[in-house]
Amino acid sequence: MCGIAGLVGHENYEFPLQAMLQSQVHRGPDFTGIYYDKNFAALGHNRLSIIDLSSQANQPFTDYSKRYYIVFNGEIYNYLELKETLKNEYDFKTQSDTEVLLALYIKYGKSCLNMLNGMFSFAIWDTKEKTLFAVRDRFGVKPFYYHHNASTFVFSSEIKAIHKSGVNKKPNQNIWNHYFINGSYGLPNETFWEDIYQLPAGHFLELKNGDLTITEWYDFVDQIAKHPQINNYSEAKEIYSSLLFDSVKLRFRADVPVGFNISGGLDSSALLALVNQSQVNTNKIEAFTFYTNDERYDELPWVKQMISHYNNPLNEVLLVAKEVPELSNFISDFQDEPFGGIPTLAYSKLFKTAKNKGIKVLLDGQGMDEQLAGYDYYSSNLQATIQGVTESPFKPQIINVTSSDEIVKHQYPKPFNNNVQNLQYRDLFYTKIPRALRFNDRVSMAYSTELREPFLDYRLVEFGFSLPIEFKIKGQQNKRILRDVISKYVPQSISYAPKRPLQTPQREWLSEDLKEFVEMHINKIKSSNYASWFNMGEIDKEWNSYLKGNNQSSFHIWQLVNFSLLLS
């Protein structure tokens, strides 16, 4: 995992590119490289060495002809198998997946994308045609941001790098309104900053003579339509089990130590079991979990129960309320956009702990709920927004909206003929997964640590998504097939335990230990250049109501903190 950046059509690109790379050096502190194609383009790369630690694998990387230059962020997990198919026609000089990726592109062009199993965003500059080709992986695990005007195209792994190139730092009021009114963390192609966009997941872009085209290369709906329907449950379990094990095995490919994050839930239990069943010397594979010393929310007892069946060293990482003010400022600087609150802060400490122990790669269990309809509202067909909350967590009245168009709730596509799959599709591509991936990429990269998502292996997602609903939900039991598969490796008290949403004492902390912290940020908003965006009377009303105990949801309070952190 690394950082990429570049400029095309920029006459004086040396200084801005250096500033861009410096702003995201945390993504790759091992080496920073730059390639210039004079008067046309410049590519830059921050390297975090994971596979092939030698200097030969540094980037920007070029082929033997020096026609193509690539900057690549991510991992191609099946690179060894792909390399084998090219061994008779390409003389590889490194052991890196970067070289395999470039060789595939040279031979197959865009069609190579369907061969890749990995997380990736990359850009390839063709020095002959003077064209840029850039790609983002199927589910958007790796970021790709860009700015385009009449004379210049700028791209990077993080928004702050684009601002360093000279693009004005101006908030996108429409996206902020959506955030406060609908709880949206952005749209597939937009960001919270004007004139800065993100390449949507599963898309590529081409830039030639200043003209930009964006094309979808991964059509998830089409893939599901083509997917063979399996109606035999025993057969489905066997295939799903095989895919689970293979997805974890592939994500242990690294030339540096690998660990994993766990909570007390089913998905973490599955990850724990799969790691221990698929790897050797598991007593050296470390696990990481966080707790807050609040028995109402902490999952530490469940985690200890789970891990007692194995020999993995467990790192217990504590977050206390007094750490939140300083840590929230630190993490906000890396996020560049609103983030998910105290759980994200706690999660960030896992990566800090891993880094301090010399572990460069961590796995986690993101993506299982979306592929197997694991949330409560899938089985009830209720479009609840936050688990355990019966009233709306959003308070649109705090925003001064100048246009009725601003308050229209975003309508997500419904390409499938049943409501459950449409909810899964929404969560995969528009809501839960995009925001979780962004939160997690930034907090892992803040500590120069790579995060891998085995349960977002596209083969696993497509297979799980396409299964008959009765294979996913049976009565009140969700994720049926996963529970049945892992029951061979963990006690039934774990494999068939009810779903427990990951929680922290955020509601209580914001009104008690962090009361002054919240009020400081509310006052910052009132004195900021953006005070006119808000109805201050409604903000005071909501805050006073919250302090009096109307605190079933703290989301709207954290929204204000987020805004102040980024813009005040």
C-alpha positions as CSV (number, residue, x, y, z in Angstrom):
1,M,0.0,0.0,0.0
2,C,1.4,3.3,-1.0
3,G,0.6,6.8,-2.2
4,I,0.4,7.9,-5.8
5,A,0.2,11.4,-7.3
6,G,0.7,13.1,-10.7
7,L,0.1,16.1,-12.9
8,V,-0.6,16.2,-16.7
9,G,-0.5,19.3,-18.7
10,H,1.1,21.3,-15.9
11,E,3.9,23.6,-17.1
12,N,5.7,23.9,-13.7
13,Y,5.0,20.6,-12.1
14,E,8.3,19.9,-10.2
15,F,7.5,21.9,-7.0
16,P,3.8,21.1,-6.7
17,L,4.5,17.4,-7.2
18,Q,7.1,17.4,-4.5
19,A,4.7,19.2,-2.1
20,M,1.9,16.7,-3.0
21,L,4.1,13.7,-2.2
22,Q,5.4,15.2,1.0
23,S,1.8,15.7,2.2
24,Q,1.0,12.0,1.9
25,V,4.4,10.6,2.8
26,H,2.8,8.7,5.7
27,R,1.3,6.4,3.0
28,G,4.8,5.3,1.9
29,P,7.8,6.4,4.0
30,D,10.2,3.8,2.6
31,F,10.9,5.6,-0.7
32,T,9.7,8.6,-2.7
33,G,10.1,8.6,-6.5
34,I,9.3,11.0,-9.3
35,Y,9.2,10.6,-13.1
36,Y,9.1,13.6,-15.4
37,D,8.0,13.6,-19.0
38,K,9.1,17.2,-19.8
39,N,6.3,19.6,-20.8
40,F,3.7,16.8,-20.6
41,A,3.4,15.0,-17.3
42,A,4.9,14.0,-13.9
43,L,4.2,11.0,-11.8
44,G,5.1,10.5,-8.1
45,H,5.0,7.6,-5.7
46,N,5.3,7.1,-1.9
47,R,6.3,3.5,-1.3
48,L,5.4,1.3,1.7
49,S,7.4,-1.8,1.0
50,I,5.3,-5.0,1.4
51,I,6.3,-7.3,-1.5
52,D,9.8,-7.4,-2.9
53,L,11.6,-5.0,-0.5
54,S,14.4,-4.3,-2.9
55,S,15.1,-0.9,-4.5
56,Q,14.5,-2.5,-7.9
57,A,10.7,-2.5,-7.1
58,N,10.7,1.3,-6.4
59,Q,8.2,3.4,-8.4
60,P,7.5,5.1,-10.7
61,F,8.2,1.8,-12.5
62,T,8.8,1.4,-16.2
63,D,9.0,-1.5,-18.7
64,Y,12.1,-2.4,-20.8
65,S,11.1,-0.1,-23.6
66,K,10.6,2.8,-21.2
67,R,7.3,3.6,-23.0
68,Y,5.1,3.0,-20.1
69,Y,5.5,4.3,-16.5
70,I,3.2,3.2,-13.7
71,V,2.4,4.4,-10.1
72,F,0.5,1.8,-8.2
73,N,-1.2,1.8,-4.8
74,G,-2.4,-1.5,-3.4
75,E,-1.8,-5.2,-3.9
76,I,-2.5,-7.8,-6.6
77,Y,-3.0,-10.9,-4.5
78,N,-2.9,-13.3,-7.4
79,Y,0.2,-11.8,-8.9
80,L,2.2,-15.1,-8.7
81,E,-0.4,-17.0,-10.7
82,L,-0.5,-14.2,-13.2
83,K,3.2,-14.0,-13.4
84,E,3.4,-17.7,-14.3
85,T,1.2,-17.1,-17.4
86,L,3.8,-14.5,-18.7
87,K,7.0,-16.2,-17.8
88,N,7.8,-17.4,-21.3
89,E,7.3,-13.9,-22.9
90,Y,8.5,-11.5,-20.3
91,D,11.8,-11.4,-18.5
92,F,10.9,-10.2,-15.0
93,K,13.6,-8.2,-13.2
94,T,11.8,-8.0,-9.8
95,Q,9.7,-10.1,-7.5
96,S,7.1,-7.3,-7.3
97,D,3.4,-7.4,-8.2
98,T,3.9,-3.9,-9.8
99,E,6.0,-5.4,-12.6
100,V,3.4,-8.1,-13.2
101,L,0.6,-5.5,-13.4
102,L,2.5,-3.4,-15.9
103,A,3.4,-6.5,-18.0
104,L,-0.3,-7.6,-18.0
105,Y,-1.4,-4.1,-19.2
106,I,1.2,-4.1,-22.0
107,K,0.0,-7.4,-23.2
108,Y,-3.7,-7.3,-22.7
109,G,-4.6,-3.6,-22.3
110,K,-7.8,-2.8,-20.4
111,S,-8.9,-6.4,-20.4
112,C,-6.2,-7.3,-17.9
113,L,-8.4,-5.7,-15.2
114,N,-10.7,-8.6,-15.0
115,M,-7.8,-10.9,-14.3
116,L,-6.8,-9.0,-11.1
117,N,-7.7,-10.1,-7.6
118,G,-6.7,-7.3,-5.4
119,M,-7.1,-3.8,-4.0
120,F,-5.7,-1.2,-6.3
121,S,-5.6,2.3,-7.8
122,F,-2.9,2.9,-10.4
123,A,-2.1,5.3,-13.2
124,I,-0.1,4.4,-16.3
125,W,1.5,7.1,-18.5
126,D,2.1,6.3,-22.2
127,T,5.1,8.4,-23.2
128,K,4.5,7.7,-26.9
129,E,0.8,8.6,-27.1
130,K,1.0,11.1,-24.2
131,T,-2.1,9.5,-22.6
132,L,-2.9,8.7,-19.0
133,F,-4.8,5.5,-18.0
134,A,-6.0,5.3,-14.4
135,V,-8.0,2.6,-12.6
136,R,-9.8,2.0,-9.3
137,D,-10.5,-1.5,-7.9
138,R,-14.0,-3.2,-7.9
139,F,-15.2,-2.0,-4.5
140,G,-13.0,1.1,-4.1
141,V,-10.7,-0.2,-1.4
142,K,-8.0,2.0,-2.6
143,P,-8.6,5.8,-3.2
144,F,-8.1,7.8,-6.3
145,Y,-8.9,11.6,-6.2
146,Y,-8.5,14.0,-9.1
147,H,-9.0,17.6,-10.3
148,H,-9.5,18.5,-13.9
149,N,-9.7,21.9,-15.6
150,A,-9.0,23.2,-19.1
151,S,-5.2,23.0,-18.8
152,T,-4.4,20.6,-16.0
153,F,-5.2,17.2,-14.6
154,V,-4.1,16.4,-11.1
155,F,-4.5,13.1,-9.2
156,S,-3.5,11.6,-5.8
157,S,-4.3,9.1,-3.1
158,E,-5.5,11.8,-0.7
159,I,-7.4,15.1,-1.1
160,K,-4.8,17.1,0.9
161,A,-2.2,16.3,-1.8
162,I,-4.4,17.9,-4.5
163,H,-4.8,21.0,-2.4
164,K,-1.0,21.1,-2.2
165,S,-0.9,21.2,-6.0
166,G,-2.5,24.6,-5.9
167,V,-6.2,23.8,-6.1
168,N,-8.3,26.1,-3.9
169,K,-9.5,24.6,-0.6
170,K,-13.2,25.3,-0.8
171,P,-15.9,23.2,0.8
172,N,-18.6,21.6,-1.3
173,Q,-21.7,23.0,0.4
174,N,-24.1,20.6,-1.5
175,I,-22.3,17.5,-0.2
176,W,-22.1,19.0,3.3
177,N,-25.9,19.6,3.2
178,H,-26.4,16.0,2.2
179,Y,-24.2,14.9,5.1
180,F,-26.3,16.9,7.7
181,I,-29.7,16.1,6.1
182,N,-29.3,12.5,5.0
183,G,-26.2,11.3,6.8
184,S,-24.5,10.8,3.5
185,Y,-20.7,10.6,3.5
186,G,-20.5,11.7,-0.2
187,L,-21.5,10.4,-3.5
188,P,-19.6,7.8,-5.6
189,N,-17.8,10.6,-7.7
190,E,-18.0,13.6,-5.4
191,T,-16.1,14.8,-2.3
192,F,-16.7,17.3,0.4
193,W,-14.4,19.7,-1.5
194,E,-15.3,21.7,-4.6
195,D,-13.5,20.8,-7.8
196,I,-12.1,17.6,-6.3
197,Y,-13.6,14.3,-7.4
198,Q,-13.0,10.6,-6.8
199,L,-12.9,8.0,-9.5
200,P,-15.8,5.7,-8.7
201,A,-15.1,2.1,-7.6
202,G,-14.9,-0.3,-10.6
203,H,-14.1,2.5,-13.1
204,F,-11.2,3.6,-15.2
205,L,-10.4,7.0,-16.7
206,E,-8.5,8.0,-19.8
207,L,-6.9,11.4,-20.5
208,K,-5.8,12.4,-24.0
209,N,-5.2,15.9,-25.3
210,G,-6.9,17.3,-22.2
211,D,-10.1,15.3,-22.8
212,L,-11.2,13.1,-19.9
213,T,-13.4,10.0,-20.3
214,I,-14.6,7.8,-17.4
215,T,-15.8,4.2,-18.0
216,E,-17.2,1.5,-15.8
217,W,-15.1,-1.7,-16.1
218,Y,-16.7,-3.7,-13.3
219,D,-20.4,-4.1,-13.8
220,F,-21.5,-5.8,-10.6
221,V,-25.1,-6.2,-11.7
222,D,-24.0,-7.9,-14.9
223,Q,-21.7,-10.2,-12.9
224,I,-24.5,-11.3,-10.6
225,A,-26.7,-11.9,-13.6
226,K,-24.1,-14.2,-15.1
227,H,-23.3,-16.0,-11.8
228,P,-24.4,-19.6,-11.8
229,Q,-27.3,-20.2,-9.4
230,I,-26.6,-22.8,-6.7
231,N,-29.7,-24.2,-5.1
232,N,-28.1,-27.1,-3.2
233,Y,-27.1,-25.9,0.3
234,S,-24.4,-28.5,0.9
235,E,-22.8,-27.6,-2.4
236,A,-23.0,-23.9,-1.6
237,K,-21.4,-24.4,1.8
238,E,-18.5,-26.4,0.2
239,I,-17.8,-23.7,-2.4
240,Y,-18.2,-20.8,0.1
241,S,-15.8,-22.5,2.5
242,S,-13.2,-22.9,-0.2
243,L,-13.5,-19.3,-1.2
244,L,-13.2,-18.1,2.4
245,F,-10.0,-20.0,2.9
246,D,-8.5,-18.9,-0.4
247,S,-9.3,-15.3,0.2
248,V,-7.4,-15.3,3.5
249,K,-4.5,-17.3,2.2
250,L,-4.0,-14.9,-0.7
251,R,-4.0,-11.9,1.7
252,F,-1.1,-13.4,3.8
253,R,1.2,-12.9,0.8
254,A,3.8,-10.4,2.0
255,D,7.5,-10.1,2.8
256,V,6.7,-8.4,6.1
257,P,4.8,-9.5,9.3
258,V,1.0,-9.8,9.0
259,G,-1.5,-9.6,11.8
260,F,-5.3,-9.1,12.1
261,N,-7.9,-7.0,13.9
262,I,-10.8,-8.6,15.7
263,S,-13.9,-7.6,17.7
264,G,-16.3,-9.8,19.5
265,G,-18.6,-10.5,16.6
266,L,-19.2,-13.4,14.2
267,D,-17.1,-12.0,11.3
268,S,-14.1,-11.6,13.5
269,S,-14.6,-15.2,14.8
270,A,-14.6,-16.3,11.2
271,L,-11.4,-14.4,10.4
272,L,-9.8,-15.8,13.5
273,A,-10.7,-19.4,12.6
274,L,-9.7,-19.0,9.0
275,V,-6.3,-17.5,9.9
276,N,-5.5,-20.3,12.3
277,Q,-6.8,-23.1,10.0
278,S,-4.9,-21.7,6.9
279,Q,-1.6,-20.6,8.3
280,V,1.4,-22.1,10.1
281,N,3.2,-20.8,13.2
282,T,0.0,-19.0,14.3
283,N,1.5,-18.3,17.7
284,K,3.5,-15.6,15.9
285,I,0.4,-14.0,14.1
286,E,-0.7,-11.2,16.4
287,A,-4.3,-10.1,16.9
288,F,-5.4,-6.6,17.9
289,T,-8.6,-5.4,19.6
290,F,-9.7,-2.2,21.3
291,Y,-11.7,-1.5,24.5
292,T,-12.8,1.5,26.5
293,N,-13.2,0.1,30.0
294,D,-17.0,0.4,29.8
295,E,-18.6,-3.0,30.4
296,R,-21.8,-1.8,28.7
297,Y,-20.1,-1.7,25.4
298,D,-16.7,-3.5,25.5
299,E,-16.4,-6.7,23.6
300,L,-13.1,-7.7,25.3
301,P,-14.7,-10.7,27.2
302,W,-16.0,-12.1,23.9
303,V,-12.7,-11.5,22.2
304,K,-10.9,-13.3,25.0
305,Q,-13.3,-16.2,24.8
306,M,-12.8,-16.5,21.1
307,I,-9.0,-16.3,21.1
308,S,-8.7,-18.7,24.0
309,H,-9.2,-21.5,21.5
310,Y,-6.1,-20.5,19.6
311,N,-2.5,-19.4,20.4
312,N,-2.4,-15.9,18.8
313,P,-0.9,-13.2,21.0
314,L,-3.7,-10.6,21.7
315,N,-2.9,-6.9,21.9
316,E,-5.6,-5.1,24.0
317,V,-5.6,-1.4,23.1
318,L,-7.4,1.0,25.4
319,L,-9.1,4.2,24.4
320,V,-10.1,6.7,27.2
321,A,-12.2,9.8,26.8
322,K,-9.3,12.2,27.6
323,E,-7.5,11.1,24.5
324,V,-10.3,12.0,22.1
325,P,-9.7,15.8,21.7
326,E,-6.1,15.4,20.6
327,L,-6.7,12.2,18.7
328,S,-9.7,13.6,16.8
329,N,-7.6,16.5,15.5
330,F,-4.9,14.2,14.4
331,I,-7.2,11.7,12.6
332,S,-9.3,14.5,11.0
333,D,-6.1,15.8,9.3
334,F,-5.6,12.4,7.7
335,Q,-9.2,11.8,6.8
336,D,-9.7,15.1,4.9
337,E,-13.5,14.5,5.1
338,P,-15.9,13.6,8.0
339,F,-15.3,10.4,9.8
340,G,-17.3,8.0,11.9
341,G,-16.6,9.2,15.4
342,I,-15.0,7.5,18.4
343,P,-15.0,4.0,17.0
344,T,-12.8,5.3,14.2
345,L,-10.5,6.9,16.8
346,A,-10.3,3.6,18.8
347,Y,-9.6,1.7,15.6
348,S,-6.8,4.0,14.7
349,K,-4.9,3.1,17.9
350,L,-4.8,-0.6,16.7
351,F,-2.7,0.5,13.7
352,K,-0.4,2.6,15.9
353,T,0.2,-0.4,18.2
354,A,0.8,-2.6,15.2
355,K,3.3,-0.2,13.7
356,N,5.2,0.1,17.0
357,K,5.5,-3.7,17.0
358,G,6.9,-3.8,13.5
359,I,3.8,-5.2,11.9
360,K,3.1,-3.6,8.5
361,V,0.0,-5.5,7.4
362,L,-3.3,-6.1,9.2
363,L,-6.4,-8.0,8.0
364,D,-9.9,-7.2,9.2
365,G,-13.5,-8.5,8.6
366,Q,-15.1,-5.7,6.6
367,G,-17.7,-6.7,4.0
368,M,-19.4,-9.8,5.3
369,D,-22.6,-8.2,6.4
370,E,-23.1,-6.6,2.9
371,Q,-22.6,-9.9,1.0
372,L,-24.6,-12.1,3.3
373,A,-27.4,-9.7,4.3
374,G,-26.1,-9.5,7.9
375,Y,-27.8,-6.3,9.2
376,D,-31.1,-6.5,11.0
377,Y,-32.9,-4.4,8.4
378,Y,-32.2,-6.9,5.7
379,S,-34.4,-9.5,7.4
380,S,-37.1,-6.9,8.3
381,N,-36.8,-5.0,5.0
382,L,-36.7,-1.8,7.1
383,Q,-34.2,0.8,5.8
384,A,-32.9,1.7,9.3
385,T,-29.8,3.8,9.2
386,I,-28.2,3.1,12.5
387,Q,-28.7,-0.1,14.5
388,G,-30.5,0.2,17.7
389,V,-31.9,3.6,16.9
390,T,-35.7,4.1,16.5
391,E,-35.7,7.9,15.8
392,S,-33.9,9.6,13.0
393,P,-30.3,10.3,13.9
394,F,-30.3,13.3,11.4
395,K,-31.4,16.8,12.4
396,P,-31.9,18.6,9.1
397,Q,-33.4,21.6,10.8
398,I,-29.9,22.8,11.9
399,I,-29.0,23.6,8.3
400,N,-30.1,26.7,6.4
401,V,-31.1,25.3,3.0
402,T,-31.5,27.8,0.2
403,S,-33.0,25.4,-2.4
404,S,-35.6,22.7,-2.0
405,D,-33.4,20.5,-4.2
406,E,-30.8,20.4,-1.5
407,I,-33.1,18.4,0.9
408,V,-34.2,15.7,-1.5
409,K,-32.9,12.4,-0.2
410,H,-30.5,10.7,-2.6
411,Q,-32.3,7.9,-4.5
412,Y,-30.0,4.9,-4.9
413,P,-30.3,2.5,-7.8
414,K,-32.5,-0.6,-7.4
415,P,-31.2,-2.9,-10.2
416,F,-32.4,-6.2,-8.6
417,N,-35.9,-7.6,-8.4
418,N,-35.9,-8.1,-4.6
419,N,-35.6,-5.6,-1.8
420,V,-32.9,-7.4,0.1
421,Q,-30.4,-7.5,-2.8
422,N,-31.2,-3.8,-3.5
423,L,-30.3,-3.0,0.1
424,Q,-27.1,-5.1,-0.2
425,Y,-26.2,-3.3,-3.4
426,R,-26.8,0.1,-1.8
427,D,-24.6,-0.7,1.2
428,L,-21.8,-2.2,-1.0
429,F,-21.5,0.7,-3.5
430,Y,-23.1,3.8,-1.9
431,T,-23.3,3.8,1.9
432,K,-21.7,1.4,4.4
433,I,-18.7,0.0,2.5
434,P,-17.5,3.2,0.8
435,R,-17.4,5.1,4.0
436,A,-15.9,2.3,6.0
437,L,-13.2,1.8,3.4
438,R,-12.4,5.5,3.4
439,F,-12.2,5.7,7.2
440,N,-10.1,2.6,7.4
441,D,-7.7,3.5,4.6
442,R,-6.9,6.8,6.2
443,V,-6.4,5.5,9.8
444,S,-4.2,2.6,8.7
445,M,-2.1,4.8,6.4
446,A,-1.8,7.5,9.1
447,Y,0.5,4.9,10.7
448,S,2.1,3.6,7.5
449,T,0.2,0.3,7.9
450,E,-1.5,-1.7,5.2
451,L,-5.0,-2.9,5.8
452,R,-6.3,-5.9,3.8
453,E,-10.0,-7.0,3.4
454,P,-10.2,-10.7,2.7
455,F,-14.1,-10.7,2.9
456,L,-14.1,-8.2,0.0
457,D,-12.5,-10.7,-2.4
458,Y,-14.7,-10.2,-5.4
459,R,-15.2,-13.9,-5.8
460,L,-16.5,-14.2,-2.3
461,V,-18.8,-11.1,-2.6
462,E,-20.3,-12.2,-5.9
463,F,-20.9,-15.7,-4.6
464,G,-22.4,-14.6,-1.3
465,F,-24.6,-11.9,-3.0
466,S,-26.0,-14.3,-5.6
467,L,-27.0,-17.0,-3.0
468,P,-30.7,-17.7,-2.4
469,I,-32.0,-15.6,0.5
470,E,-32.8,-18.7,2.5
471,F,-29.0,-19.5,2.5
472,K,-28.3,-16.1,4.1
473,I,-31.3,-15.7,6.4
474,K,-33.2,-18.5,8.2
475,G,-35.8,-17.3,10.7
476,Q,-34.1,-14.8,13.0
477,Q,-30.6,-16.0,12.1
478,N,-28.6,-14.0,9.7
479,K,-25.4,-15.0,7.8
480,R,-26.6,-18.6,8.0
481,I,-24.1,-20.1,5.6
482,L,-21.1,-18.4,7.3
483,R,-22.3,-19.6,10.7
484,D,-22.6,-23.2,9.4
485,V,-19.2,-23.1,7.7
486,I,-17.2,-21.9,10.7
487,S,-19.1,-24.0,13.3
488,K,-16.6,-26.7,12.5
489,Y,-13.8,-24.6,13.9
490,V,-15.3,-22.6,16.8
491,P,-17.8,-23.4,19.6
492,Q,-21.5,-23.0,18.8
493,S,-21.7,-20.3,21.5
494,I,-19.6,-18.2,19.2
495,S,-20.7,-19.3,15.7
496,Y,-24.4,-19.0,16.5
497,A,-24.3,-16.0,18.8
498,P,-26.7,-13.1,17.9
499,K,-25.3,-10.1,16.0
500,R,-23.9,-7.4,18.3
501,P,-23.2,-4.1,16.7
502,L,-19.8,-2.6,17.5
503,Q,-20.3,0.2,19.9
504,T,-18.4,2.6,22.1
505,P,-19.6,4.9,24.9
506,Q,-19.7,7.8,22.4
507,R,-23.2,8.9,23.5
508,E,-22.2,9.2,27.2
509,W,-18.8,10.7,26.6
510,L,-20.0,13.5,24.4
511,S,-22.5,14.7,27.1
512,E,-20.2,14.0,30.1
513,D,-16.4,13.7,29.8
514,L,-16.3,15.5,26.4
515,K,-19.0,18.1,27.1
516,E,-16.5,21.0,27.0
517,F,-14.9,19.5,23.9
518,V,-18.2,19.5,22.0
519,E,-19.2,23.0,23.2
520,M,-15.8,24.4,22.0
521,H,-16.5,23.0,18.5
522,I,-20.0,24.4,18.5
523,N,-18.6,27.8,19.4
524,K,-16.0,27.5,16.6
525,I,-18.8,26.9,14.1
526,K,-20.7,30.0,15.4
527,S,-17.6,32.2,14.8
528,S,-16.5,30.5,11.5
529,N,-16.8,31.8,8.0
530,Y,-19.5,29.2,7.5
531,A,-21.8,30.2,10.3
532,S,-24.5,31.3,7.8
533,W,-24.9,27.6,6.7
534,F,-26.5,26.8,10.0
535,N,-29.5,27.7,12.1
536,M,-27.7,28.4,15.4
537,G,-30.9,28.4,17.4
538,E,-31.6,24.8,16.3
539,I,-28.0,23.8,17.1
540,D,-28.4,25.1,20.7
541,K,-31.8,23.5,21.0
542,E,-30.5,20.1,19.9
543,W,-27.4,20.3,22.1
544,N,-29.4,21.3,25.2
545,S,-31.9,18.5,24.5
546,Y,-29.0,16.0,24.2
547,L,-27.6,17.2,27.6
548,K,-31.0,16.6,29.2
549,G,-30.9,12.9,28.2
550,N,-32.4,12.9,24.7
551,N,-29.3,11.1,23.5
552,Q,-30.5,7.9,21.8
553,S,-28.2,8.9,18.9
554,S,-25.1,10.9,19.1
555,F,-24.6,11.0,15.3
556,H,-25.9,14.6,14.9
557,I,-23.6,15.9,17.6
558,W,-20.6,14.2,16.1
559,Q,-21.5,15.8,12.7
560,L,-21.0,19.2,14.3
561,V,-17.6,18.1,15.7
562,N,-16.6,16.8,12.3
563,F,-17.5,20.1,10.6
564,S,-15.6,22.1,13.1
565,L,-12.5,19.9,12.9
566,L,-12.3,20.3,9.1
567,L,-13.5,23.8,8.5
568,S,-13.3,25.9,11.7
